[in-house]
Each structure stands twice: as C-alpha cells, then as structure tokens.
Amino acid sequence: MTSLPSWHTLGRWLRGFDGDGVEALLEVNEHLVADAIGRSGVRRLTLDVDGSVVSTGLKVEGARRGFNAHRRKVPSYYPITAYEANTGQVLRVGNRAGNVHDCKASVSFLEALFEQLDATLERRPVLEMRMDGAFFRADVIDVLDAEGVEYAIKVPFWRWLGLKERIAECRYWSRVDATVECFEQWLPVPAWSRRMRVVVYRKRVHHRTAKNYQLDLFDPDDGYFEYSAVVTNKAVTGTTLWFFMCGRGTHEKVYGELKGGFAFDCLPTQRYDANSAWQVFSVIAFNLMRALQAGAAERRSMNRKRRTIRPFQTIQTLRYRLINRAGLLIRPNGRQILDVGNNPTVRERFQTIESALAA
C-alpha cells in the first residue's frame, strides 16, 4: 500500500503551479459544474456571490491586512466564490488579497462567471443573484442589467440615499410573518441617474442592536426594530423577496464546510499561485462530493429560499458513516472482504454509494 504524501511533499508539488496552472484547474471545475447542472435539469440558477477571509502568515505572498474580523492585524486572503443554490455546486472561485473590497473587484469576477456559463452550458438558463450590500454599486447593477439577470442586493443605509427619512415617513407596513413587516417604493438615485425598486424590512427584536435606528425614528414605547433594505428587479412580492434573501445563509454554511472539511483555509505554501491552486482543489473536491450524493439522493421540490433540489450531507457526516467505521478485513477463499456487520441500513448505504460511483 502506498502512503499518502506528506504536507511538505504536497507543498513542494503545489509550488509548481503558476497562473496558467490555476486557470487550467478552473476549467476542470467549470466542466464538472456544467455536467452537474446538466444532469439536474434545472431551468433557473440561483447564484450567491460573496467573499470570505482566510488568515495567513506575515510572509505569505499576496496577503494584505484588510477586514479580518477575528484577527484584525493579521494579513489575509479574501477569496470570492459563486455558489449555485439549487444544485449545491460552487461554480467559480477567485483568490484575492485581504485588502480588496467586493465593490472594487466584483465586476471582473461577474463577467468571468457569465462567460463561463455561456461557454460550458448548452443554453443559458434564467439567472437570479443574491448579494450583500458590498455589491450595491452602479457598475455591478449595470453588468447585471446588461446580462438580463434577476437580482436582489442588500442596500446600505447611506445618508445620501435618504432611506432613513423615508422609513420615518412610512405609516403603513405590510406583514411578512409574525415578527417582520415591509414596505416598498421606487427610490430615485440621482447620482446613478436611475430609479430602483427598494423593499424596506423591519424585524421586531427585544433588545437594542447596532443596526437599530429606534431613537431617531420612533417612540421607544413601540419596541425595538432591526431594519434592512433590498433593491431588486424581480417581479415578486415583498414577502417572497424576504424568504428569497434569507436563503443566502446557505452560502455561509458552504464556506464553513469548505474550511472545516476540505481545508480551504489552509496554506500549504507561501506562494500566491500555489495557494490559489489549493483553493481550487478544495472546491473541486467539494463539488465531486456533492455530485456523488446527487446521484444517490431523491429529488425534492424547491422552496422560496431556494434550497437544494437534493438533500446533501456534510463531508464530516459522510466520513463518519462511510470511513470511520469499525470493520474486519477477512479473506474467505483468498478474496479480501471488508466486513462492517450485517446491518440492513449500513448495507443499503454502501450499496447506494456503490451504485452512484458506477453511474
């Protein structure tokens, strides 16, 4: 039996990657994702685009000090990914320095993403995108409009937008659920020479928060609220839009699984291209794991949050159920057999994975 390569050996191998090697790996992931989307049969892709901080050492190439919430003075990378919510695949990943903000580097990433979809899919399905307030920029919205994308983007409470005054003037709020209300209007933005449909939400809470404008807007006797706003070109109600935006939380869980289960936040070398290649390898492994499960899981209906059309288990759960098991290697008639017990549930689980691998 050959032993697995050590971390040091892996680092030396990765140091051989340059920018062209990273692009070649991205092309591999593009075809894997296109195959998964084609097999799923979905006609609408829901794309979540966001970045995540990866802390580095002081001597790592390309790392810079930026917004690092937990380790403020440590240099970092700030990779960005595009996640498709229906199939559970990470479509694209791009590594960046830690001092890069989404608003400055997102246009090129989005353009590359749209080129990828046009090049790898037989026909482009309907696209809808969910993004946070860092992507609320005129150039980003111009790109989305030009590509015919349905979008929903969080709106920052910048003073020049006048949202706070409009909230104070509102006297009627529509019910979303037991704790959330909303109202909508067309917001003129003279600086961008456009009018946009903005839906404002308020959620009743029992404490004061940093996002609270209570003392400036309402009588404290009315309770406390958290406010948020979303700009959209989707032809849906405010209630549907609220649940649609709530589905963005799945992308954060994907980042958690990438870092905790696929070593996405590990740095095998001090070279930028080598570390970027490692991130792509982590994404490819994640997508292969999802594709394997998609071949063995039953299809389910989507909901307003755009949950995945097939239920997926985390890599930690799969390792526990399939690998970290007590077993006995026996040799009846000279043939090696791994005996894990005569449990019908375990046997069915292994047979399902075997069928998925054969397919």
N, C-alpha and C positions, 0 to 999 in steps of 0.2 A: 504494500500500500504506500503510495506517495504521500508525503506530508504536505500540509498547507504552507504556502510561502509565509515567511515572517513579515512583520510590519516594515522592517528595514528593507527587505528584498522588494516588497511591494512599492515602497517609496522610490527605490532606485529605478524600477521599471516605469513608474509614472513620470519620472523626471525626463523621460524620453519624449513626452508629448509636447507639441508646440501648438500654436493657434490652429494650424491645419488639422492636426490630430483631434482637437476638440470639436471642430466643425464636422469631421467625419463621424465622431461619436453622436453628435446631434442628429446627423442624417439617419443613423441607425435607429435612434429613438423616434424620429419622425415617422419612419415606416412601421415600426411597432405600434405606434399610436394610431396611425391610419388604418392598420389591419384591425385593431380592436374596435375602432369606431365603425368600420365597415361591417364587422360581424354583429355589432349591437343593433344595427338597423335604425338608429335614432335619426330623426329628421331635424332636430333642434339641438344645438350645442350651447350649453351654459358655461361660460368661461369666467373663472375667478382669477384675477391678476393681482399679485401682491408680493412684497419682499419680506425677508426675514434676516435677522442679524446672526452672523457666525463669528464669534470671537476668535482672534488669532494671537500669535506671539508678536513681540516687538520687531523681529527681524523677518517676518513673512513678507514676501514680495507682493506689492499691490494693495496691501492692507492700509487703512487710514482710520484715524479717530473720527467717529461720527456719532449718530444716535445709537448708543448701546445702553439700553435701559438698566441692565443689571450690573454692568461693568463699564462705567462711564469713561474711564481713562484708558481703556484697553483698545488697541487698534482692532479692526474687524473688516470682514467682507459683508456685503449686503446683497446677496443673490436674489433674483426675481424669478418667479415661476408663473406659468399659466396652467391652471388646473381645470379639467372638464368635469363638471359635477355629475352628469348623467352616467358616464362610463367609468368614472373614478380614475382617469388617467392624467398624468402630468404631461402636458403637450410640449412644453419648452422650458428651459432653464437658462439663465444667463448670469454669470458671476460679475460682481461689481465691487468697487472699493467701498469701504464703510462710510465715506463722507458724501456719497452720491444719494441724492433725494429722488424719489419716484417721479416727481414732476419734471425733472431735468433729463431723465434717461428712459422714460417710458415710451416716447413716440417711436424711437427706433426699434424697441422691443416689440411693440404692437405691429409695426409694419412688417417685421420679420415673421411674426406669428401669422399674419394674414397671407403672406407669401407662402409660408409652409402649408397652410390649409389648401390653398389653390393648387399647389404642386403635388400634394400627396393624396387628396381626395378626388374621386371621380367627379363629383359636383359639390359645390359648397352648400351645406345646409343653412337653415336660419341660425344666425348667431345672436346671442344675447350675452351681455357682460355685466359683471358686478364688481365695483371698485370702491375703495375708500376715498377720503377727502383729499389725499395727496394727488390724485389723478384729476381733480377738478381744475382743469386748465383749458383755455380756449383751443390750443393746438391739439390736445388729446381729443376733445369733442369734435373738432374739425375732421380728424382722421376717422373717428367712429361714424360720423355722418357720411363721409365720402365712401366708406365701405358698406354702408347700409346696415349697420349693427344696431340692434336694440340695446340700450344701455340704462343702467341705474347707478348713479355715482353719489356718494355722500357729499354734502355741501358744507364746507366750513362756515362758521358764524363770523365771517369777516365783516368789519364795520361798514365798509363801502357797499356791501350788498343790501344792507337795510333790513335784514331778516328779523332782527330783534324788535324793531318798530312795528313790523307787520304782525308779529306774534302778539304784541301788546294791543293792537287794534282789533284782533280777531275776537268775535263774540260767540261764534258757533263752531264747535268741534264735532266731527263725526266719530262714532265709536268704531274701534278696530277690534278690541277684545276687552276683558274686564279691567285692564289697567292702562290701555293705550288708546289715545284719541289722535285725530289728524285733521288737517285742513289743507287745501291745495289752491294754488293760484299761478298765474303766469307772471314770472319775475323778469322785469326788464333789466338787462345788464348793459348799460351804455358803453362801458369800456370795451366790451366784446362785440358791440353792435348786433345784439340778438336778444330775443325773449325766450325764456325757458320755463317749462312746466316744473314747478317745485312743490313737493309734498312735505309738509312740516308735521312732525310727530311729537307728542309729549307723553311720557310714561310716568305714572304716579309712583312715587317712592316714599319711604317713611323716614328719610334722612336727607340732610344736605350733602351735595356732592360738588365736585369741581366743575361739572358740566351744568350746574344749576344756575339759572338766571332769575330765581324766585324773587329776590329782594328788589330787583329792578323792574319787574313786570307785574306782579300780582300781590295781593294781600296774603301774608304768610298764613292767615287763618284758612286759606283754601287748600293748604297742603303743599308738598314739595313735588317738583316735576323735573325729569330729565328731558331735554329737548334734542332733536336731531332733524335733519332735513335731507331730502334726496331729490336730485334732478334726474328726470327720465324722459325718454321719448316713447316708452311703452304705452300701449293703449289698454291699461289695466286700472282698476280702482285703487284707492289708497290702501285698502285692506290687503288686497292681493300683493301690492308692492311691498308692504311691510314684511309679510312672510317670505317673499322672494328675497329680500335683502337679508333676512335672518339666516338664510341658508348659506351665507358667506362663512359662517363659523366652521363649516366642514373643511375649508381650506386650511384653517389654523390647525385642525386635527391632523391633516395630511403632513404639514410641516413637523408636527410633534412626532409622527410615526417615522418620517424621513430621518429625523435627528436621533430618535431613540432606538429605531430598529434597523436603519440602513446606514448609519454613521455619516449622514450628510454633513454634519457639523465638525467632522474630524479633518485634520490637516496632515496628510502623510508626508508632505514635503514643504519647503519654504518657497517654491516656485509657483507663480501665479497660474500659468497654463496647466501645470500638473494638478494643482488643487482644483482648478475648473474642470479638468477631465474627471477627477474623482467625484465631483458633484453630479456630473452627467451619468457616471456609472451607478451612483446611488439611485438616481431617477429611473434608469433603465431597469435595475433590479426591482424597484417598487412597481413599475408598470408590468413587468413579467409576472410578479406575484399576483397582481390584480387580474391580469389576463388568464392566469391559471384558474383562479377562483371563478371567473366569469363563465368558464366552460363547464363548471360543475355545480353552479348555483341556479336556482329557479328565478325566472324573471318576475319582477313585481312592478306595480304601477308607480308613476312619479307623483309627487305632490307639489304644493305651492312653493316649498323650499328647495325643490329640485334635488331630492335625494337620489342616490344611485339606483339604476334600474335593477341591479342585482345586489343582494346583501354581501358585504365583504367583512372578513375577519382580519384583525391586525396580524402583522408578522410575528409578534410575541405570542399570540394565541396559537398560530399555526405551528410555531416551533414547539410549544408545549404539547400540542395534540399529536404532532406527527414525528417529532425528533426526540424530544426529551421524555422518552417513554422507557419503562422497564421492559426488557426483552431478552430472549435467549437465542443465540446463534447455534443451530443444530445442523447435523449433516446426515439425514436419513438417506441411505443408498448412495452416499457420496455427493449429494446435492445440498448446497448451503441454503438454509431456510431461516429467516428471522421470525421467531415465534413470539408474538406480543400478547398471546392469550386469545381464548375463544369467546370474545365479546362481540355480539352482533353489531353494536353501534360502532365500535372501533373497526371491525371488518368492513362495514359499509363505507366508513370514512376513507379508508385506504383504497378501496375499490373505486370510489368516486374520483379520487386524485389520480389513480392509475388510468382511468378512462379519459380524464381530462388531458393527461400527458400524451396518451396515444392519439387523441384528436388533434 
